[in-house]
């Protein structure tokens, strides 16, 4: 089985288990999903009703995680509002015991500060990680896992990072890429000098440790 922790569409292959990224205004929750308020789409007038929708959906039998949510310094959305809404979503993650899938751009230190201050019991996962080894090690040191996507196929810097981190610390995703999750598994297995089947077993173990459904 292939596990795709953050997808924008479901794979038709029955050997792929995907968690679909959804939003408060999404309509289809018939398959495994995560739900959150993305920092790009924060609007003061809709924050509270959207948080209520998220709280409702977190109790749905198909909900596996809260997210993606997070912090993004490259968007025009007020950063203080971003931090406030992120904090509120962390509290919902804890209340309903759902792992947190995090979108982070230029705000890794702030995410780490939140982690230290709030001491959450739920697992935090940075989705689409593609930064350097120093950032990776800082996140891992603070108990934040990394989800690796299609960037691993051609990004030499990320490939080098992967060689220095344990497979215990990663998950795999497609996000909105054109690459199939199998291609991402194949590349990671090649870089780690292992069989794809061995990687599948490792990621399945990680997945089941975090998503206890």
C-alpha angles and dihedrals in degrees: 000000000000117000119209108188098187120028135159092204135023120254114236090218109103088213090068122082109197133187106211117220109231138176134215089264094051117115108198117076097150095114134040110304147163122216133199147132109269113217090236091062102048115134119173094225095053102039098092098044090045091052088053090052090049091050090052094047093047086069092054115113091235096052112110103167148000112250176275091290131130149102130311124181092184094068127079094236111118107266095218090056089048091054093048094050092044090053091051091051091050088056090051090048089055095043094054096032096239124148116246122240108201133205108202130177119173091335106091093123091054091050090052091049090052090050093051094045099044098037093205121200094209121085117260118213126191104215123214093013112191106151133112131287094261091058091044093051092046092053094045092048087058094049097257115138127217127232112205122208140174093308087082091069096068108005106102093190092055091046089056091050091052091056090059101047132073122252086229086075101053145077128184131237143171098207106180096326127130090231120102116236089242090064091053091049090049093052094048092047090050092050092047091046095236139117118270089236090057091050090049090055092048095049091044089054091050091047095051092047090057104033101046096188 
